[in-house]
Amino acid sequence: MARTIRIRRIDVDELEIVRELALVIWPKCYRNIIGPDRVDAMLAVLYATDNLEREMVQDGHIFWVVRVDRTDVGYASAYRDGGRLWLKKLYVRDEFRGLGLGKALMETALAHFASEEAINAPDTATELALYVNKDNEPAISYYLRSGFKVEAEVPVQMGPYVFTDYVMQRAL
């Protein structure tokens, strides 16, 4: 039976969907990388609805949710900063990986900003960039297969925790 896949941009009043998905996805994704205690603490801060709302309203982040049949299974957010598009979040539930949903979310973000630039911006973004924890081997492998290259290794502070991330980028 064919699955129905739908990606849609969400509004501020739907950010709870992103928070609920993060509560399911993050512990599985990060428990062996940063530890369960840190995962819970970071989720509480990063995915608090008021923080997500600030990202959307004040910082200009656009959020999308992907649904398979009748279940929301992943999300992405992105924003533009000068000549760079930043993919801030890209997560899909484990049991739905391998269906091309991450790629579809990324393409949706790129299409959104391409159409926005055609209307509003005199110049176009020339690259897509993101941060990824340097110990997140599955994500790094996925981004390398998607054409990204490691640009830099940088320290990142999230609350009381300091991590090392890679900045990865690819030309558009």
N, C-alpha and C positions, 0 to 999 in steps of 0.2 A: 504494500500500500504506500503510495506517495505521500510524503510529508508536505505540509503547507508551511512555508517559511516566510516570515514577514518581519521587516525591520522598520521601525518607526521612530521619529524624533519625539522626545517626550518634553513635557512642560514641567514647570516647577512643582505643580501639585501632584506630579507622578514620580517624584524622586524617591519615594518610599520603595518603589519597585527596585531601583538600583541598590538601595540599602539592604533590602531583603535578599537580593541575589548575592551581594557581597558577603552576607552572613553565611551563606551556603558555600560559596566558591573559595573565599580567602582561607578558611582553616585548612582545606584540602591542599590548596596551592602552596601555602607558605609554612605549614607546621614543621616541615623538615628543613626549612631554610632559615627561618628566624625564630622558631619556637612558638608553642601554643600561647604562652603568657603574653608575649609581645604581639602576637596576632590579635588577641582579644583587645588589648590596650589600643592598638593602632586602629582597629575597626571602630572602636568607640569614638575615636576622634575623627578619623578621615571620612567615615561614612555616617557621621551624625547628619541628620537632615539639614540642619542649619548650615553646616559646612558645605554640603553639596549645593545648597541654594546659593550660598555666597559665590561658589565657583561659577554657577550658571549666571546669576544676575549681575554680579560685580566684575567677575573676571572674564566673562564672555565665552565660557565653555558651553558647547552644544553636546547634549546627551542623546544616545539612541539605545533602544532595547530591541533585541532579537527574540522573536517568538517562533517556536516550532509547534505546529498544530495549536493547542490551547494553552501552552506553557511558556512563560518567559524564561529563557535559558542563558541569556548573556547580555552584556552591555558594553558600550564604548563612550568615551567622551574625547573631544578634541577642541583645540582653539588655535587661533593664528597669532603669531608674534613676529611682526616684520615679515621677512621673507621665508619664515619657517612655519609650517603647520606642526603642532605638537599633538601627538596621540597620547592623551593623558591616562586613559584607562582603556583596557581591552581584555575582557574576561568572558569565558564561556564555561558553563558547567561541564565537569569531566565527562559525563555520559553523553554529551552532545559534541564533543571534540571530534575532529576528523570529517566533519560534514561541510567544511568550507565557510562556517559561520564567522570566524575571526576575519577571514579575508573579505567576506561580504560586508562586515561592519566597517573595516578599514576603507573599502571602496566607497561605501556610503558616505563616510566622513570626507573623503577626497572629492567626491562628486558635489557634496554640499558646498565646500569651500571654493571649488572651481566655479560653480554657478554664482556664488556670492561675489567672487572676485570679478566675474564678467560684468556684474551690475555695479558694484560699489568701489572696487579698488583699482587704482591706476596701474599698479604693478601686480605681478602674480607671485605666489610662493614658489620657491625653487626646490625645497626639500621638505621631507616629512621626518620628524625626529621624535624620540621617546626616551624615557629612562626605564631601565630594567635592572633589577637586583643582580649583581654579578654572579651570584650563586644559583640563580634561577635558570638552570641549564635547559629545561624544556622550552621556556619562553625565548631564550637566546637562540636556540636552534631554530625555532619557528621564524624569528625575525631574520636570521641569516638566510634561511630558505626563501624568505619574502623579499630579498634584495637589500636588506639593511647591512650596514657595516658599523663596527665599533669605532666611534669617533674619539671618545675620552672615557677615562675612569675617574669618577668624582665621589667625594664624600657627600652623603645626604643625611640630614637630621630630621627625624620624625618624632616630635615630642622629645622624650629623654633618650631616644635610641639613635645611634649613628650607624649607618650602613654604607657600603660601597656599591654604587650603581655604575652601570655603563650608560653613556649617552650613545644611542645608536641613531643613524640617519641613513636615508636613501634619497637620491635625487628624484625629482618629479618630472 
